[in-house]
């Protein structure tokens, strides 16, 4: 198990470029299964979860060629569908949450898709009902083995239909869209997720020959086609990493420039950080964060009541950044209520911040009130364990701002979502060492 040793309390300075978007990559990589033709994908992040999915595709028979550090070609012309019913697949498929999105493309193209109960962060219940209910409405027959937690859908053909999703699930919408593009007739998906990464998937599919309209809205209309071809696709920068670097700059009173952020795809993320009093400057397509030598002050609502920051489906605030917001608030002037609506275990890492000296009241599994120190009392170094990707990076930010030397164990969780994070942080002045 790997460990980070972090000497905190140092100001950082320089430029940092965000990696390709993890959550987009998991969708886009599954979409290569929809065509026998060559698909080229650029700006793929070199992270554990993405590499696991690429290896899963290889075992399924996808021909994968690495063109450069971030560019690959994929060709799904000779797949080994028997692998889907093997014991090895049951092990491989459990390794990451994103594996669920191979089901829609396989069902659409080959009439069957299987998956073991996928893994991922232990942040609360993450049900798969939206995925399978949508595929059933398209005409698939569903089966589930309780004994080995193995899901399957099969159909001779899929037929377009109208569906109103119970929840605006991003991965659920992606799975249904990838199935519907090859279905007969028209499919309407209402209450569809409309995150930029889902928009990227739809744009890629349209370039491959799909007919998807309403991209960017919560109503997608898909006219099924008989065949999809190859394409080239470049992924967006990772908005969660961008938010992480904004928080890091504020907490360490550092001047940082985050380059090539695709401002138009950031939504309300910059404004949420501004509500915490953080200066977020737009410089072309870069974000500049000046050194907050005098700290930063949380805004109240206009009636004077305490600011509440909560997650919501896009264009609301992404739940993946609430952990970062919570950590940044520990050194602000003022107080804020963090409301994590979607996952009931995601705030449980706050006990580690409390051990470091943060003033946080965990109201219930979904809400935490943070009373900021205004840098009058720094966080204290400690030894801790990363519980999931986003909490892990939040604890890393806390450690980089803390007085003394901290140790973070189970850093494999951080590596699942952040590419060479220790090397990139050292390049801007962080004192961080990886211990195997």
N, C-alpha and C positions, 0 to 999 in steps of 0.2 A: 504493500500500500504506500503510495507516494505522499510526501509531506512538503509544504512550503514553510520556509523560515523567513519571516518578514521583520526587518528593522524599520519601525514606523517613525513618524514625525519629520520626514524629509519632504521639502517642496520638490515638485516635479516640473519639468519644462520641456516643451518641444511639440512635435507633431506626431499624431498617431492616426493610422488609417484603419477604418473598420473592415472586418472580414466580410465575406459574402454571407448572406442571411441563412442561418441554420434552418429556420422554420420554412423558408421558401425551398431550400435544397431538398428537404424530405419529400415535398410534394412533387417538385420538378423531376427528381430522380425516378419516382414511381411512374411518371407519365411516359418515360421512354419505353415502357412495356406495351404501349398502344400502337406501335408501328414496327414493321420489320426493317424500316429504313434507318439510316445513320442519323443520330442526334448528337450535336455538339453543345456542351454546356460549359460556360465560362464563369469564373469567380466562385468556384466551389470552395467552401471553407475546409481546411484540413483539421477536422475535429472528430472525436471518437464516434459520435452518433452518426454522422454522415459517412464516415469510413465503414462503419458496421453495415449500413444500408447498401453501400457499393459492393461490399463483399457478399451480401445476401443476393444481390442481383447477379453477381458472377456465378454463384453456386446454382442459380436458377438457369444459367446458360447465356446470360447477356454477355456479349463481347465488349470488353471495356479496354480502352487504350488511353493512357495518360499522356497528354500532349505537352503539358507544362505543370507547374506546381498547382495551378488552380483551374486548368482546362482539361476536359476529358471528352472522348467520344464514346457513345453507347450504341450498340446494335442488337436488337432483340429478334433476330430472324430465325434462330434455332434454339428454342427454349426447351428445357428438360422439365416438363410439367409433372413427371413422376416424383421429382424432388419435393413438391408441395405436400405429398402424403408420406414423406419419410420421417423417421424419428429425428434425423439431424435437423430437418426444417423446424420441427417443434422446439428444438433447442435454440436454433439461430433466430427464429422469428420472435422469441420472447425477449431478445436482447435489447430492443428499443421500441419506443412507442410508435415511431413513424412507419414501422413495418405494416401497420394496419392499412396503409394507403396503396398497397399492391393489390388489394382485393378487387377494387372497382375496375382498374385496367384489365386485370386477368379475366374477370367475369365478362366484361364487354367483348374482349377479343377472342377468348377461348371457351367461354361458357361455364367457367368454374373458377372460384377463388377461395383459398383457404388461408387461415392464419391462427396460430396459437394466441392465447391471451397475451397481448404485448406488454412490455415492461415500461420503463421511463421513471420520472421523478415520483417519489412517494409524497405527494402533496395533497392527498385526499382522493375521493372517488372520482374516477374519470371513465364514465360509462361509454359504451359503444353503440347504444341503442339508435342514435341518429344515423350512423353509418348503415346499419343493417335494415332499419325501417325504410330508408330511402331506396336501398337496393331491392328490397321486397316489393316496393311499390312499382319498381321498373319491371317486375315479373320474375325475380329470382326466388328460388326455393331455399329456405334457410334451415340449417341444422347445427346443433351444438352438442358437443360431448362434454358432460359435466365432469366426467372422470379425469380427462386430461386437458380440460379447458380449451377445446379446439373448435373453432368456428368454421363454417363452410357455407358458401352460396353457389347455386348452380342454376343454369337456365339455357334452354335451346336458343333463345333469342330474348332480347330486352325490348320493351315497348315504352315509348314516351308517355308521360302522364303529368298531371298537376300534383304538386306536393307542397304542403306548408310544414316547414321544419319546426319541431318542438323547441329546439335551441339552435342558435346561429353558430353551430360548431364549425371551426375552420377546417379541421381535418375531415369532418363528416361531409361538409359541402364539397371539399376537394374530391373525396372518394366518389360521391354521387355524380359530380360533374364528369369525372373521367369515365364513369360507366355510361352516362347519358349521351356522350358525344357519338357513340357508335350504336345507340338504340334506334329502333324504327320509330319515326314520327317525332313529335315535338314534346319536350319536357319543360315544365315551368317549375322552378324552385323558388318559393317565396320564403322570406326570413333566412335567406342565404347569407353566409358570412361574406364580408366585402373588404377584408384586410388587403393591403397592397400585395401581399404574397399570393393571395388567392387571385387577385387581378392579374398578377404575373403569370400564373398558371393558365388562366383563361386566354390571355394574349398569346402565349406559346401554343396552346392548342389550336387557336384560330390560324396561326401561321402554318400549322401542320394540316390545315384543311377543315377544322371544325367550324361550326356555325353557332357561336355563342354571342348573344346580345344582352345588354343590361350590365355589362362588366363595370364594377365599381358601385353598383346599387345592391339592394337586398332582394331584388327579383331578377333571376337569371332565366333567360329563355334560350333553350338549346334545340336546334333542329338537327336530328341525327344524320350522320353521313355513313357511307359504307367503308371508307378507307381514310387513314391518316398517313401523311408522309413525314419525312425527316425535317429538321430545322436546326438553326443555331439559336442559342438562348444565353443571355448574360444576366446573372442574378443581381438583385439589389444589395446594397450594403445592409448589414444587420442593425436594425433600429434598436434592438435591445443592447447590443454592444455600444452603440452611440450614446444611449442613455446612461450606460454604466460609466463611460468616460466622462460625461458631464458631471455625474455624481462624484467621481474620483477627484476631478479638478477642484470642485467646491470643498470637499472634505479635507484636502491636503493644502488648500490655499494656493493652488498651482495655476500657472498660466499654460493652458493647453490649446492646441488647434486640432480639431478632428476633421480630417480631409475627406472630400468626396462623399458627402453624407446623403445625397439625393433629397434635398430639403422638401420637395413637393410630396414625398412619401412619408414624412415624419408625422403628419397630422398634428395633434395637440401636444405631442411630447415636449417640444421646447417651451410651450406656454405653461405646462404643469411645473417644470423646473423654475420658471420665472415666478410662479406663485410662491415658491419657497424663498424667493429673494435672490436667486442666482442669475447673474447676467449671462445671457446666451445671445451672442452676436452672430449675425449672418454675414459671411464674407464670401461672396460668390456662392459656390456650392460647399463651402467649409463652415464649420462652427468654431468660433473663437470664444474661449472662456478666460477672461482676465483673472489675475490672482485676487481672490477675495480676502485681502489683508484685514479688512474691517468686518469680516463675517458676512452673514446674509440673514435677512429678516422675513419670516413667513407672513404673508398677507392674510388678513381675516376676510370673511365675506363682507359685502357692502353694509350689512346691518350690524356688523361688529362681532358676529358669532364666529366660533372657531372654524378654521378651514377644514373641510373634509375632502380627502382624495380617495376615490374609489375606482375600481376597474369596471369596464363595460366592453361589450363587443364594439369593434371598429365602426365609426370613428371615435368611440370612447377610448379611454386610457387603457393600454395593454396591461394585463395582470402580471406579465413577466417583469415589469419595472417597479412594481409596488415595493418589493424588497429593497431596491436601490433607494427609492424615495424615503423609506422608513429610516435607513441608515443615515442618509444625508440630513434628515430632520433632527437627528440627535445632537447636532452642533449648531443648529439654527437659533435665531432669536425668536421666541414664540413657541406655540404649540400647534399640533395638527392631529387630526383623527384619520388613521389609515383604515379603510374598509375594504377588505379582501372578500369579495362576494362569491367568487367562483370556486375556491378550493378551501376546505376547512382545516387543512394542516399546514398551509404555507407560512403562517406567521409563527409557528412554533420555534423558529430559530432565535426569537427575540431574547430568550433566556441567556443566550451567549453574549448578546449585547449588554444585557443588564449586568452580567458578570464583569463586563469591561467598564461599567460605571454609567451606562446610559440610563436616562430616566424614561422608562416605558411602562405603561400600564396595559397589560393584555386583558382587554375587557371580556372577550370570549374568543372562540376559535377564529372568528372573522374580523375582529376589530381590535386595534391597538391605538392608544393615545401616546404621543411622543411629546415630551417637554424638553425643548432644546437647551443645551448648555451655553450657547453663544461663545464657544471656545474658552470659557472661563475655567472649565474643568475638562481636561483632555481625557479621552478614553484610555484605559490602561491595557497594556499587553496581556495576553493570556494564551492558553492552549485550547484549541477547539477543533471540532470535526465538521466538515461540510456535509449538510444533509441532502442538498440538491443543487442543481446548476446555479440558479439565481441567488439563493441564500448563500451559496459558497462564495460567489463574487461579492456579495454584499459584505460578508465577513472579511473578505480580502481587502475591500476598501476601508473598512473599519480598522483593520490591522495596520494599513499603510498610514493612517492618520493618528494612530495611537502612540502613546509614549512607551518605549521599550521594544522588546523583541517578542513577537507572537509566533505561534506555530499553528498551522492549519493542516489537519490530517484528512484523509479520504479525498485528496485533490483530483482523483479520477472523475469525480462529479463535475468539477470545474472544467476539466479537459473535454468533457462531453460537449460543451457548448462554446468554449473559447480557445482560439487557435494560438498555440505557443505564447500563452499569456505572460509567463515569467520573462521570456526573452523580450517581448514587446514593451513590458513595463520597465525592464532594466534600461532599455534604449532611451527612455525619457527620465531616467534618474532614480528609479525605485531600487531599494535595497531588498531584493528578494532572491532566495536560493531554493532550488528544487532538490530535495533529498529523496533518494529512492529507498 
